Structures are given as structure tokens and as C-alpha cells.
Amino acid sequence: MNQFIALSRPRLVPRVASAAGLCLLAFAASLPACSSDPGRPSLISVGGSPADGGSSGSSPAEGGARDFAGAGGDPTADSGATGESGGAPVGGSGNSTATGGSAAVVPATCDPKVMWGASAPVAGLSSAASETLLAVTPDELDLAFLREGAVYVAHRSTTGATFTLGSPLVIPAGWTAAHGAALSADGKRLLLVSDPDQKMLGELTRSNRSTAFSGPMDTSAFTAVNLDSIYTGKVYASPTLSADDDQLLFNSSFLETDSTIVVSSRTGQSAWSTPKELSAGTFDGSGGKRRLPTGMSADGRTLFYFNEESAQEEARWRATSSVESPLYDMLSLGARRGAAPNSACNRLYSESNSDVVVEKD
């Protein structure tokens, strides 16, 4: 039976002096020490090097490899995080202010050093059918997914409630969720990709979160985005919205050849801008092997995406939420395809092999 799952943040793990010590800590939550299971990787990184053998990607021209912003110096860390609270900030990335000659680093909402613990299902969404996670709102009240090709958007009133699952959505002809979908943070807009050409983005709307999406596809906010596809011949996939609704990320590619992740931006409810490449060169793919955005942290500093070349979910961090801020350090999340965090980044939704896994302590 397939299960939709939320992940809960366990205690932070301090840096350790030896690889052996790291290995024991990384798999303390019921996994065998030094396990090589690629589906359940640790998110631990030492010295800026990603877990599970991934590459750290582009680095600044000076100063060597970047570490994750403030990961070791978060003064609000969980009380059980030995040695973390009040510690010195790690690395030089992140927003900072001068304090007595030292930089006070603001840590990213998503801490790359957390380890996820034991599993638990999300009530109301399990079935024997094949299911694919599409999107979840940062407040965790709405979740979109495919079940045997049909699109569902489940809703609940609180995070402690069971999801209510209605009838599958009626998608207008010429549109599909098979190439990905995105939910706005307020749960009132569902972005889809045109089908079969994949050259347009559009959205369905609803007046409130307890009703179904309906009506014709609205493409008015995507005029510049869709014109760019017409002019360049590129196709689109896997749209993802930022929590502030000011950045739209998606894959742009020449079908079966070169691709990359692009970003459009806007202010307020204005139309989306012409897309431009996100973090030049970082998300390039060739031979039809794309990088597909799946989620972004509420602070806009961590991007989750599926790498078709490595067949792994990955995450990258940046110093600020600006579209100009390059994404550097990468961690592999293994088999957690479709990963998308909640607003506090203490729960992560994903799916793997038609199941969504949970890991919590």
C-alpha cells in the first residue's frame, strides 16, 4: 500500500573528528552503521563536502569550498543538539552583520546537517494504486498528486487533521500534470504544463481551499514565459513556486538534448518575467537528462530538484533568496523523489517507487 508521508526534523548532529564517528552518528536512527543503502542517505556534510559522494558544485572564486550558511552556529537549535547551540557560525555564506569583529551568520531554514528519523504515514492518502507527489503547500494544508494518471488535490484544516480526498480534477484539454505541477502557497492556484507540446504554462484557480479547481486555463500571467518558448523552441517541465510567490522555477530544454533550470520573477500579482537561467551552468543537463525542480524552502535559500542523470533527488543552498544568488553546495537526498519542505523545513514530503517515505525520530 502506498503511503504519503511527512518527515520530521530530529536532533542536529555536531561535527565529528573522524569518518568512522560520522558514519555511526549518521545511521544511529535504526539503520546499520555504515549502511550503503542509497535510498536512505544521511544529510550530514563535513567541511562543505556533500553526503553520499555527491559533488559540491560551483564554488566561489576565492576562499575555497563554501560551507552551508550558519549550519553549525544556529542559536535556536533544538535543545538536544549537543554542542550546536551558541556555537560559532560555519563558513562565510548567508546574511551577516558585523558584531565585535565577527560575522553573525543567519542560518538557512533548511539545515543540511539534519538527519531524518523513523517513518509514519500521512493519514487519508494511502491506496494500493501508483501515486506520484506533485506539490505541497508550505503550510501543509494542500497536497497535489497523481494517482494512476488522475490529478487529485487533497485538503485538511490543520496539520494534525486527516487529508480529505475528493474526486479527481477535470483538466482542460491540451493540459496535463504528467510533466509536473505547482501549488501556490495559498492553495488557490494550480500551475500545469501544456500537452503534448510542453510549450506553455497556465493555471487553474479556485475561490477557496475547500472547493475544487475549475474553469479554463488562465495563461495571462505567463505571456512572457510562453513567448520565450515559442521563440526558442524549448519545452517546459516541473514548475515550482516560491513561498512568497515571487519566483517561478522550472526546467527549460530542447527536447531530448540540452536543458537547464530557469527562473521567472514578479512583484505582487504582476505577470511573470521572461525566464533566465538559474545559477549559470549549475543545472545544465544533456542527452535528455534534466534537473527538475520539486520544492523550495520558505526562505528561498534551498532548492530541491530531481537529477535525471544521477537518478537522485538533490538539494542546493544559496546565501540569499535573490534570483541572482548562485546555488552552490549540493547534497544528495537519494531516493526521495519530489522532495518539498514545509515552511519550517522540519518536515519533508516526497515519494519513491510509488510510495512516500517518512523518516523521524
Summary of the structure (lengths in Angstrom):
residues: 361
radius of gyration: 20.0
end to end distance: 22.5
largest distance: 61.9
contacts: 1193
relative contact order: 0.18
helix: 7%
strand: 32%
